[in-house]
Amino acid sequence: MEHEEQAERMERDADRMEEHSEQLGERIDEVESDWERKEKDASVPGARPDPGEEESVPGVNADEDIVSEEGGP
């Protein structure tokens, strides 16, 4: 009986974590869209990078080939 209860609890935990993961993914998409809109809006201070000075952040929107060469996901 104890194993069945533990299995049920683990299934509930997995379902909860999956739901949280989906919510987080949706939130990330919303933030990215918001930032892209702000980058295009000249009235938003600091959102537009200077031409040629856009920073590259490792792992963020990285090219798949580069990530795989570096041993990333």
ChimeraX attribute file (.defattr): number of C-alpha atoms within 10 A of each C-alpha:
attribute: neighborCount
match mode: 1-to-1
recipient: residues
	/A:1	6
	/A:2	7
	/A:3	8
	/A:4	9
	/A:5	10
	/A:6	11
	/A:7	12
	/A:8	12
	/A:9	12
	/A:10	12
	/A:11	12
	/A:12	12
	/A:13	12
	/A:14	12
	/A:15	12
	/A:16	12
	/A:17	12
	/A:18	12
	/A:19	12
	/A:20	12
	/A:21	12
	/A:22	12
	/A:23	12
	/A:24	12
	/A:25	12
	/A:26	12
	/A:27	12
	/A:28	12
	/A:29	12
	/A:30	12
	/A:31	12
	/A:32	12
	/A:33	12
	/A:34	11
	/A:35	14
	/A:36	13
	/A:37	12
	/A:38	16
	/A:39	16
	/A:40	11
	/A:41	12
	/A:42	10
	/A:43	10
	/A:44	11
	/A:45	9
	/A:46	10
	/A:47	15
	/A:48	16
	/A:49	10
	/A:50	9
	/A:51	6
	/A:52	6
	/A:53	7
	/A:54	9
	/A:55	8
	/A:56	9
	/A:57	8
	/A:58	10
	/A:59	12
	/A:60	8
	/A:61	9
	/A:62	11
	/A:63	10
	/A:64	12
	/A:65	10
	/A:66	12
	/A:67	15
	/A:68	10
	/A:69	8
	/A:70	9
	/A:71	8
	/A:72	10
	/A:73	7
